[in-house]
Amino acid sequence: MIGDMIAKARKEKRMTKTELAKLTNINIGHLTHIEKGERNPSHKALKNICKALDIPYQQLMYTYDKDINEEQESYNVVSHISYNKLLAVDSVSGFIDCPSNVPSSAIALKVNDDVMEPTFEKGSYVFVEFNTPLNTKDYGVFSVNGEILIRKFSAKNNKITLKADNKDYKDVVIKDSDDFYIIGKILSK
């Protein structure tokens, strides 16, 4: 997946592979293998690529060991993962212990509403791994038109739906015009 993200960023920056290869001193053949997902860049090479593309390094690091499966390809997951946006946190409650069964979680988010009850109760914490591709029935954290949501993910018939577990709330159907990003996958509560 990291190669897909590098290619996405490079193309959005309107940079050719030749230009990126020159800026990073990475052989164009090796760069091609990286973008096709046939090889992973070293951490040093990734830092150089990010510097050349003027994008944050850490956001791509979250995609480093992730592979994309057929379902994720069907909804074009790469277009819904951000390489240059960060989750803005307005308040910090302190630290919370990271359970050993979710070592790749990056943040613990407090559930602020009852939309996902009974699965995630209001006031509980969920542990999130950033920039992780999702499969149908995975729980995730999303940005939809600037609003942060915790929902169950569904991708069927080229349509993405974010489902609420609490039947008092409507599901969110993602439209092509929506500004939609997958922030991460909920690993545990």
N, C-alpha and C positions, 0 to 999 in steps of 0.2 A: 504493500500500500504506500510505503514511503516514496517509491519511484513515481507512482501516480500523482502524489501530492507535489513532488518536485516538478514534474512535467506541467501540472496545472498552474503552479506559481510562475514557472518560466514563461508559459504561453500568455498568462494574464499580464505579465510584465512586458510582453512583446519582445522577448529575447530569444534569439536562435540558440540551438545547442552549441554551435561553433562559438558564439559570443560567450556563453556560459563556460565552455571549456577553456577559453583563453583567460577569462577572469579568475578561474579557480585552479588553473594548471592541472586539470584533470583531462586525460585523454578522451577525445570525443567518443571513441568506441566504448570505453568504460562508462562514460556518462549515459550512452544509449542503453547499455545493459542495466544501469541503475534505474533509468526511467521505465524500462520494460519490466522491472521487478525481478530480473534475472540475478542481480547482485545487490547487496546492501552497501551503501557508502560507509566508510569508516566514520567515526565521530568527528575526526579532524576534517575529513572531506565534507561531511554534512555542514559543519560550521562554516567552511569556506563557501559552500553553495548558498547557504542562507545569507551570508554577508554579501555575496555577489548579487543575490536577488533582493537584498534589503528587506528581509523578513525575519521574524523571531525564530531562533533555533529551537527552543523548547517545544513549541507547538508541533513541529515536525517530529521531534523525538518521541512524542506520544504515539506516532504511527509507525515507529521503527520496526517492530516485530509483528505487525498486524498483516494478515492476509485477507483478501477479499474473496468471498464465495459467490456462487451463482446468484443467490437471492440478492446479495448486496450489489452485484453488478447490475441486476435487473432494475433497481431503482437508482442507479448511478450514484452510489454512496459518496464517491469522491467529490461530487458537486455540492454535497451537504456537510462536508467537514471543512472547517476553517483552518487556514495556516497562518492567518494574520490577525485574529481576534482573540481577546482574552475575556473570560468571565469576570465581570466587575462585581465585587463583593462590597456591599454597603456597611456591613457590620460583622465583627468577628466576636464570637462567643468565647474563644479560647481554644485550647487543644482538646482533642478527644482521642482516646486510644484507637489505633488502627488494628482491627482484628487480624490474626494471622492468616485467615482464609481469604483475605482480599488485599494481598501485598501490593498490587498494582494500582490501588485507589490513590487518587491525587488529592481528594478533598472530601470532607464530610459535609453534606448539606442538610440543614434543618428543614423539615417539611412544614410549610406555613399554612396549609389548608387541608380540607378533608376530601379533596378530589380523588385521591387514590386509596381512600379507606374502603375495605379493611386491610388492604395489603400494606400500606404505609400510613400509620396514624399521624395525625397532626401533632407536631412537637417532637416526633422521632427524628433520627438522623438516617440518611442514606449515604452509602460510600460510592463514590463516582470515579471511574477511570475515564480520563479525557480522550477525545478524538478516537473513539472506538466504533467501528462499524457495527450496526445492529441487525439482528434477524427478527422476523416476526415473533411476537410474544416477549421480546426483551423489554425490560424497563429502562428508560433513559431520561436524560435531562436535555431539553431542547430550547432553542430560541426561535420563536415564531413572531415575526414582525416586531421584534424588540422585547417581547414578553417571554419570561423564563417559565417553562412548564416541566413538570414531572408527569410522565404518562407511559403507557404501554405502547410499544411501537408495532405497527402493522404495515407491511408492504405487499399489496395484492393487486394484480391487474394494472401494474404501473401507477398505482395510487397509494400514497402514504397517508395513513390515518394514525392519529395519536389518541389512544383510547383511555377514558377515565374508568377506574374501577367502581367508583361511586355512581350509581345509576341516576343520581340527581343532576349530574353534569353531562353536557353533550360532548361527544367526541369531536376532535379537531381534524378536519380533512384538509390536507395541504394542497393549495392551488399553485400553479406555475408562477403566479404573480406574487406569492408569499416570499418574504425574506426568511428562509428556513435553514437552520443549522442544527446538526447533532452536536451537542456539547460533550456528551459522554454517556457511557453505559453504567447503570446502577448495578453494582456487584453484590451488594448485601444491605440489609437494614440493621 
